[in-house]
Amino acid sequence: MKLTKLFGVVLALTFISWVSKEENKTEYHTATTVAKMPFKFGVWITADAKRSNENYALEFEKYKSAGIDEVLINTGTDPKLLKRLVPIARQKGLKVHAWIMAMNRPGDSIALQHPDWYAVSKEGKSCFTTRPYVDYYQWLCPIRTASRNHVLGLVEELAKVEGIESVHLDYIRFSDIFLPIGMLPKYNLVQDEELPQYDFCYCDICIKAFEKLHHKNPKESHNTAIDMEWKNFRLNAIKAVVDDAYKIVHKYHKNLTAAVFPYPEMADHMVRQRWDKWDIDEVYPMIYHGFYNEEVDWVGYATKQGVSDLKGKPTKLNTGVYVPAFKSGKELKEAIVLAKENGAIGVTFFDGPALTADQLQTIKETKASLK
């Protein structure tokens, strides 16, 4: 009997050891694959249809000569303009991503014909008429069939454009329940708690959908800030839009990428965005250290946190940095190196036109030193 038990213990320990080795092999393989990938550099830019092709060719040449590999272009969700710019960028050796403002749709001529599409605050005010923080915050409801289908339709039109690498979602979230701490003085705000004028979406459709699932009305909650079902309902609403977008762009053999808040727990807290749970190919967390009154080493910290939260998933991470926050080329190089050391597959700069000649030279030299 004792021998049987001993054999069982030995067998169990052997199995555990084997599983541990296999897990280590998987982790090693994943880490090795990422390590072997060329570390890429990108820039976000906003296009202007009035500019000439020759003008864009010069801009793209400037980026390429500095070691930039890709441009994420906001064309105002205009496939025609995107089609015009893709061959110019590709001729210069740059990959192109179609950058779209997703749930925040400022000046969207179609959406503006449908006031009911817009997100509603806890105060009961719609983004159609009352916009939080700034006038260009015109957030659509991610639950309403018509508004979400409108966004997904725009995604599909961009996905159809030949030659792009991905459709790149931005503002794929709710409006900020909390602003970055460094931005609060600009708006003369104190946000020590969730404020009703910045808490969305309380439209009739969302309330009804939530009540159907959880048999309660969030408007009657004693404290919605600690109502996890209500919070998850909205996190899942954004996830559902992303997951549908993923299916659409892959139908056209493109990737889905997104600009997101610094790391998942922070994004969850600030803007109802939990990007480590999405079906998505790559994320570009905007690790803008200056916005949060942090030092350059925070770029490494936030990158590591995001990479850790994505562990076991195929999603890759590119660290986004805010160019004006760097006081010197030394700081910019430090941020790039920290991103790479902490598991990012690349660094993307916001935005391309803001890069100075000295910064472009720093990028070029840093890229050469990473080989």
Secondary structure by P-SEA (a helix, b strand, c coil): caaaaaaaaaaaaaaaaaaaaaaaaaaaaaaaaaaaccbbbbbbbbbbccccaaaaaaaaaaaaaaccccccccccccaaaaaaaaaaaaaabbbbbbccccccccccaaaaaccccbbbccccccccccccccccccccccccaaaaaaaaaaaaaaaacccccccccccccccccccccccccccccccccccccccccccaaaaaaaaaacccccccccccccaaaaaaaaaaaaaaaaaaaaaaaaaacbbbbbbccccaaaaaacccccccccccccccccccccccccccaaaaaaaaaaaaaaccccbbbbbbbbccccccaaaaaaaaaaaaaaccccccccccccccaaaaaaaaaaaaaac
